[in-house]
Amino acid sequence: MTTIIETVYGNKPQEQIEFLTIKCPHKVLQLVAYNGDNGYIKLFTYQDFFNFYCLGNNYNSNDITLNEYNDDETFEDFIKKTFFIK
């Protein structure tokens, strides 16, 4: 289950940042979804988002298309494969 904690609109036109909590059995994950209006969403841990957005340092992110992000089932499968199954 994914819950949007907060949505923030950035300094650039169409820039949107969503702070997410994702709950799967026995684990909770907090992520940041960054939409820079290029058709893709960057998913970050909080620390990686801070490195990317605030510090301009090295960061890790996982890109997903906007259509995949907006489709609940596809997004859930992506999260499971990317963050929970290693």
C-alpha positions as CSV (number, residue, x, y, z in Angstrom):
1,M,0.0,0.0,0.0
2,T,1.3,3.4,-1.0
3,T,0.5,6.6,0.9
4,I,1.4,10.1,-0.3
5,I,2.5,12.0,2.8
6,E,3.1,15.3,1.1
7,T,3.1,16.8,-2.4
8,V,5.4,19.8,-3.0
9,Y,5.6,21.9,-6.1
10,G,9.1,22.9,-7.1
11,N,10.7,26.1,-8.4
12,K,10.5,25.0,-12.0
13,P,7.3,24.9,-14.0
14,Q,5.6,21.4,-13.8
15,E,8.1,20.2,-11.1
16,Q,6.4,18.1,-8.5
17,I,7.8,16.1,-5.6
18,E,5.8,13.5,-3.7
19,F,7.0,12.0,-0.3
20,L,5.7,8.5,-0.1
21,T,5.4,5.7,2.5
22,I,5.1,2.2,1.1
23,K,4.0,-0.6,3.3
24,C,4.5,-4.2,2.4
25,P,4.2,-7.1,4.8
26,H,6.9,-6.8,7.5
27,K,8.5,-3.7,6.0
28,V,7.9,0.0,5.5
29,L,9.8,2.1,3.0
30,Q,9.9,5.9,2.6
31,L,10.7,7.2,-0.9
32,V,10.6,10.5,-2.8
33,A,9.1,10.6,-6.3
34,Y,10.4,13.5,-8.4
35,N,8.6,14.6,-11.5
36,G,10.6,17.0,-13.6
37,D,8.1,17.0,-16.4
38,N,10.0,14.8,-18.8
39,G,7.7,11.8,-18.8
40,Y,9.7,10.0,-16.1
41,I,9.6,9.9,-12.4
42,K,12.8,9.5,-10.4
43,L,12.4,7.5,-7.2
44,F,14.8,8.2,-4.4
45,T,15.4,7.3,-0.8
46,Y,15.2,10.5,1.3
47,Q,19.0,10.8,1.6
48,D,19.5,10.3,-2.2
49,F,16.8,12.9,-2.9
50,F,18.6,15.4,-0.6
51,N,21.9,14.7,-2.4
52,F,20.2,15.2,-5.8
53,Y,18.0,18.2,-5.1
54,C,19.8,20.2,-2.4
55,L,23.5,19.3,-2.5
56,G,24.1,18.4,-6.2
57,N,26.1,15.3,-4.9
58,N,26.1,11.8,-6.2
59,Y,22.9,9.9,-5.8
60,N,21.0,6.8,-6.7
61,S,17.6,6.8,-8.3
62,N,15.3,4.5,-10.2
63,D,13.4,5.9,-13.1
64,I,9.8,4.8,-14.0
65,T,7.6,6.3,-16.7
66,L,4.7,8.5,-15.7
67,N,2.2,6.0,-17.0
68,E,3.8,3.2,-14.9
69,Y,3.8,5.5,-11.8
70,N,0.1,6.3,-12.2
71,D,-0.9,2.6,-12.7
72,D,-1.3,1.2,-9.2
73,E,-0.6,-2.4,-10.0
74,T,2.4,-1.7,-12.3
75,F,3.9,0.7,-9.7
76,E,3.4,-1.9,-6.9
77,D,5.2,-4.5,-9.0
78,F,8.0,-2.1,-9.8
79,I,8.5,-1.3,-6.1
80,K,8.5,-4.9,-5.1
81,K,11.1,-5.8,-7.7
82,T,13.3,-2.8,-7.2
83,F,13.3,-2.3,-3.4
84,F,12.1,-5.5,-1.8
85,I,13.4,-8.4,-3.8
86,K,17.2,-8.3,-4.0
